[in-house]
């Protein structure tokens, strides 16, 4: 019977290893937290830009200088669609570029283009 006990132990060890490996794969596939969304703002025009969230009391991102991109994380995990406003800054002047929408659970990108005289932007597809 020693062979039978050895076989049982080997089977049990193999099953346990398989369960642990499966758990590790599932844990790696799961999000680190429920708040994983981010909004990336890129200023590709010749002016700086930022995004305002009117539904959050007018909260804004920080200013993203021309030629740079910046990620803004911890915006929640809601599936609700929120309004956003995109603004540009050229010297002392702030100007509106466009309105858009943002879904925190999906994240997204805002990219501004052109010049302060002919500014336009892409906003997230919700």
Backbone as CSV, one residue per row, in Angstrom:
resi,resn,N_x,N_y,N_z,CA_x,CA_y,CA_z,C_x,C_y,C_z
1,UNK,0.778,-1.203,0.000,0.000,0.000,0.000,0.823,1.272,0.000
2,UNK,2.110,1.245,0.308,2.853,2.484,0.285,2.788,3.160,-1.074
3,UNK,2.730,2.376,-2.163,2.648,2.974,-3.496,1.327,3.721,-3.668
4,UNK,0.235,3.151,-3.154,-1.085,3.781,-3.257,-1.102,5.105,-2.497
5,UNK,-0.505,5.152,-1.319,-0.444,6.395,-0.541,0.395,7.449,-1.263
6,UNK,1.499,7.023,-1.864,2.349,7.936,-2.615,1.584,8.492,-3.808
7,UNK,0.829,7.624,-4.494,0.040,8.056,-5.643,-1.040,9.059,-5.218
8,UNK,-1.705,8.803,-4.075,-2.723,9.731,-3.569,-2.107,11.086,-3.255
9,UNK,-0.944,11.082,-2.588,-0.283,12.336,-2.245,0.126,13.098,-3.505
10,UNK,0.633,12.397,-4.501,1.052,13.040,-5.750,-0.157,13.627,-6.467
11,UNK,-1.276,12.901,-6.473,-2.501,13.410,-7.100,-3.000,14.648,-6.374
12,UNK,-3.025,14.580,-5.055,-3.481,15.720,-4.254,-2.604,16.936,-4.482
13,UNK,-1.302,16.712,-4.567,-0.375,17.822,-4.799,-0.593,18.423,-6.183
14,UNK,-0.810,17.594,-7.183,-1.035,18.093,-8.543,-2.332,18.886,-8.623
15,UNK,-3.382,18.403,-7.974,-4.662,19.120,-7.970,-4.505,20.462,-7.257
16,UNK,-3.854,20.447,-6.108,-3.649,21.694,-5.362,-2.841,22.692,-6.179
17,UNK,-1.815,22.218,-6.862,-0.999,23.111,-7.693,-1.833,23.689,-8.831
18,UNK,-2.696,22.861,-9.424,-3.566,23.344,-10.495,-4.541,24.395,-10.013
19,UNK,-5.126,24.189,-8.845,-6.061,25.160,-8.275,-5.341,26.473,-7.974
20,UNK,-4.161,26.399,-7.408,-3.392,27.606,-7.098,-2.999,28.342,-8.375
21,UNK,-2.612,27.609,-9.408,-2.237,28.246,-10.677,-3.443,28.935,-11.300
22,UNK,-4.605,28.282,-11.250,-5.829,28.896,-11.788,-6.186,30.159,-11.022
23,UNK,-6.072,30.117,-9.712,-6.377,31.293,-8.887,-5.428,32.435,-9.215
24,UNK,-4.162,32.111,-9.453,-3.185,33.157,-9.778,-3.515,33.808,-11.113
25,UNK,-3.932,33.017,-12.098,-4.295,33.560,-13.406,-5.514,34.455,-13.281
26,UNK,-6.534,34.019,-12.538,-7.733,34.834,-12.345,-7.413,36.123,-11.600
27,UNK,-6.563,36.054,-10.609,-6.204,37.257,-9.858,-5.469,38.249,-10.752
28,UNK,-4.614,37.752,-11.632,-3.882,38.648,-12.531,-4.817,39.295,-13.538
29,UNK,-5.889,38.594,-13.928,-6.824,39.129,-14.908,-7.803,40.128,-14.302
30,UNK,-8.021,40.054,-13.009,-8.969,40.955,-12.346,-8.351,42.335,-12.176
31,UNK,-9.167,43.409,-12.215,-8.609,44.741,-12.007,-8.072,44.891,-10.591
32,UNK,-7.063,45.730,-10.451,-6.427,45.938,-9.151,-7.386,46.577,-8.164
33,UNK,-8.262,47.443,-8.661,-9.257,48.066,-7.800,-10.448,48.439,-8.656
34,UNK,-11.519,48.834,-8.005,-12.717,49.209,-8.748,-12.563,50.575,-9.401
35,UNK,-11.572,51.327,-9.016,-11.386,52.692,-9.506,-10.171,52.743,-10.422
36,UNK,-10.314,52.180,-11.622,-9.173,52.059,-12.510,-9.225,53.007,-13.706
37,UNK,-10.283,53.805,-13.816,-10.409,54.658,-14.993,-9.423,55.817,-14.962
38,UNK,-9.152,56.314,-16.157,-8.329,57.515,-16.242,-8.721,58.276,-17.494
39,UNK,-8.485,59.538,-17.454,-8.672,60.401,-18.608,-7.296,60.920,-18.985
40,UNK,-6.917,60.728,-20.230,-5.648,61.240,-20.721,-5.934,62.489,-21.544
41,UNK,-5.251,63.576,-21.225,-5.408,64.829,-21.967,-4.084,65.121,-22.666
42,UNK,-4.162,65.312,-23.982,-2.980,65.631,-24.790,-3.200,66.960,-25.508
43,UNK,-2.258,67.856,-25.386,-2.314,69.159,-26.067,-1.393,69.109,-27.278
44,UNK,-1.960,68.837,-28.440,-1.165,68.725,-29.654,-1.163,70.016,-30.474
45,UNK,-1.974,70.993,-30.061,-1.981,72.282,-30.754,-0.878,73.179,-30.219
46,UNK,-0.915,74.454,-30.611,0.125,75.378,-30.146,-0.331,76.140,-28.891
47,UNK,-1.164,75.525,-28.094,-1.697,76.137,-26.869,-1.848,75.042,-25.812
48,UNK,-1.937,75.438,-24.562,-2.186,74.503,-23.461,-3.686,74.217,-23.393
49,UNK,-4.061,73.145,-22.704,-5.477,72.825,-22.590,-5.782,72.151,-21.256
50,UNK,-7.074,72.093,-20.938,-7.538,71.391,-19.745,-8.988,70.997,-19.952
51,UNK,-9.492,70.118,-19.078,-10.868,69.625,-19.161,-11.595,69.980,-17.871
52,UNK,-12.839,70.408,-18.028,-13.711,70.716,-16.883,-14.815,69.671,-16.816
53,UNK,-15.197,69.295,-15.578,-16.285,68.359,-15.316,-17.423,69.135,-14.654
54,UNK,-18.366,69.678,-15.433,-19.440,70.491,-14.851,-20.276,69.738,-13.804
55,UNK,-20.498,68.449,-14.007,-21.291,67.655,-13.071,-20.587,67.368,-11.764
56,UNK,-19.337,67.719,-11.675,-18.553,67.533,-10.443,-18.239,68.888,-9.829
57,UNK,-19.168,69.804,-9.984,-18.995,71.122,-9.381,-17.965,71.985,-10.084
58,UNK,-17.692,71.706,-11.355,-16.719,72.505,-12.091,-15.283,72.072,-11.879
59,UNK,-15.081,70.871,-11.309,-13.721,70.351,-11.122,-13.002,70.348,-12.471
60,UNK,-11.716,70.655,-12.471,-10.923,70.657,-13.698,-9.664,69.813,-13.536
61,UNK,-9.140,69.401,-14.665,-7.812,68.793,-14.658,-6.808,69.930,-14.504
62,UNK,-5.573,69.589,-14.281,-4.541,70.624,-14.315,-4.275,70.969,-15.774
63,UNK,-3.576,72.031,-15.998,-3.274,72.491,-17.355,-2.206,71.586,-17.969
64,UNK,-2.467,71.175,-19.212,-1.521,70.342,-19.955,-0.889,71.234,-21.020
65,UNK,0.415,71.446,-20.927,1.121,72.329,-21.854,1.173,71.759,-23.261
66,UNK,1.349,72.641,-24.220,1.451,72.265,-25.627,2.530,71.201,-25.819
67,UNK,2.200,70.156,-26.589,3.153,69.090,-26.863,3.248,68.030,-25.786
68,UNK,2.417,68.126,-24.745,2.482,67.163,-23.650,1.161,66.429,-23.483
69,UNK,1.223,65.282,-22.803,0.054,64.514,-22.405,0.136,64.275,-20.906
70,UNK,-1.010,64.174,-20.280,-1.037,63.903,-18.842,-2.228,63.006,-18.540
71,UNK,-2.022,62.019,-17.660,-3.079,61.116,-17.224,-3.690,61.626,-15.928
72,UNK,-5.009,61.552,-15.858,-5.742,61.926,-14.656,-6.532,60.700,-14.216
73,UNK,-6.125,60.123,-13.090,-6.711,58.873,-12.608,-7.673,59.128,-11.450
74,UNK,-8.215,58.050,-10.929,-9.118,58.081,-9.781,-10.373,58.907,-10.043
75,UNK,-10.947,58.714,-11.230,-12.156,59.455,-11.581,-13.420,58.643,-11.325
76,UNK,-13.286,57.499,-10.679,-14.436,56.678,-10.340,-14.620,55.527,-11.299
77,UNK,-15.650,54.731,-11.031,-15.925,53.564,-11.861,-17.369,53.554,-12.344
78,UNK,-18.017,54.676,-12.277,-19.420,54.777,-12.674,-19.597,54.511,-14.166
79,UNK,-20.730,53.912,-14.514,-21.089,53.715,-15.919,-21.866,54.905,-16.462
80,UNK,-22.181,55.857,-15.612,-22.936,57.036,-16.040,-22.089,57.906,-16.966
81,UNK,-22.744,58.474,-17.961,-22.057,59.372,-18.887,-22.053,60.777,-18.289
82,UNK,-20.882,61.391,-18.233,-20.735,62.742,-17.686,-20.384,63.716,-18.798
83,UNK,-20.871,64.924,-18.665,-20.502,65.988,-19.602,-19.100,66.490,-19.262
84,UNK,-18.344,66.831,-20.295,-17.049,67.496,-20.105,-16.998,68.699,-21.036
85,UNK,-16.185,69.670,-20.639,-15.914,70.842,-21.468,-14.410,70.928,-21.647
86,UNK,-13.993,71.195,-22.874,-12.565,71.280,-23.185,-12.210,72.735,-23.450
87,UNK,-11.160,73.212,-22.778,-10.725,74.598,-22.904,-9.265,74.658,-23.321
88,UNK,-8.914,75.740,-23.998,-7.536,76.019,-24.353,-7.075,77.276,-23.636
89,UNK,-5.765,77.410,-23.511,-5.168,78.591,-22.880,-4.032,79.067,-23.775
90,UNK,-4.109,80.336,-24.162,-3.055,80.943,-24.970,-2.674,82.250,-24.290
91,UNK,-1.524,82.230,-23.625,-1.114,83.409,-22.851,-2.109,83.620,-21.722
92,UNK,-2.620,84.847,-21.578,-3.568,85.100,-20.501,-5.010,84.722,-20.870
93,UNK,-5.250,84.323,-22.122,-6.614,84.063,-22.587,-7.000,82.593,-22.479
94,UNK,-8.174,82.356,-21.914,-8.765,81.027,-21.880,-9.916,81.010,-22.867
95,UNK,-10.036,79.943,-23.649,-11.109,79.860,-24.640,-11.703,78.455,-24.664
96,UNK,-13.002,78.403,-24.934,-13.716,77.150,-25.038,-13.408,76.502,-26.387
97,UNK,-13.207,75.185,-26.381,-12.951,74.465,-27.624,-14.167,73.623,-28.022
98,UNK,-14.618,72.750,-27.119,-15.757,71.884,-27.433,-16.321,71.261,-26.168
99,UNK,-17.505,70.703,-26.291,-18.112,69.898,-25.236,-18.009,68.440,-25.642
100,UNK,-18.009,67.560,-24.682,-17.960,66.133,-24.965,-18.561,65.358,-23.816
101,UNK,-18.328,64.069,-23.837,-18.827,63.177,-22.796,-17.708,62.246,-22.354
102,UNK,-17.877,61.727,-21.142,-16.877,60.858,-20.542,-17.597,59.850,-19.665
103,UNK,-17.232,58.585,-19.780,-17.789,57.532,-18.921,-16.636,57.023,-18.048
104,UNK,-16.659,57.323,-16.738,-15.532,56.953,-15.873,-15.131,55.483,-15.941
105,UNK,-16.092,54.583,-16.069,-15.760,53.159,-16.098,-14.949,52.771,-17.340
106,UNK,-15.009,53.560,-18.391,-14.274,53.264,-19.622,-13.007,54.095,-19.784
107,UNK,-12.935,55.239,-19.104,-11.796,56.124,-19.304,-11.859,56.743,-20.686
108,UNK,-10.783,57.339,-21.123,-10.773,57.919,-22.454,-9.655,58.915,-22.658
109,UNK,-9.666,59.513,-23.856,-8.639,60.474,-24.250,-9.290,61.750,-24.759
110,UNK,-8.692,62.874,-24.400,-9.038,64.166,-24.987,-7.759,64.673,-25.643
111,UNK,-7.857,64.997,-26.928,-6.689,65.492,-27.651,-7.074,66.799,-28.323
112,UNK,-6.327,67.858,-28.034,-6.590,69.158,-28.652,-5.595,69.391,-29.779
113,UNK,-6.074,70.099,-30.822,-5.273,70.319,-32.028,-5.405,71.768,-32.492
114,UNK,-4.592,72.129,-33.477,-4.707,73.411,-34.154,-4.031,74.546,-33.417
115,UNK,-4.544,75.734,-33.692,-4.014,76.943,-33.063,-5.132,77.574,-32.236
116,UNK,-4.781,78.550,-31.444,-5.806,79.213,-30.641,-6.851,79.880,-31.525
117,UNK,-6.485,80.246,-32.752,-7.434,80.864,-33.683,-8.311,79.821,-34.373
118,UNK,-7.866,78.563,-34.417,-8.607,77.500,-35.087,-8.420,76.205,-34.293
119,UNK,-8.966,76.167,-33.087,-8.784,75.040,-32.174,-9.888,74.003,-32.345
120,UNK,-9.528,72.749,-32.202,-10.505,71.670,-32.187,-9.978,70.530,-31.334
121,UNK,-10.870,69.604,-30.969,-10.476,68.525,-30.070,-11.262,67.258,-30.358
122,UNK,-10.638,66.143,-30.033,-11.314,64.857,-30.021,-11.627,64.537,-28.569
123,UNK,-12.814,64.005,-28.330,-13.223,63.632,-26.979,-13.553,62.144,-26.962
124,UNK,-13.669,61.540,-25.772,-13.910,60.102,-25.698,-15.217,59.676,-26.380
125,UNK,-15.195,58.505,-26.987,-16.426,57.892,-27.498,-17.050,57.134,-26.338
126,UNK,-18.268,57.472,-25.998,-18.934,56.818,-24.878,-19.923,55.849,-25.422
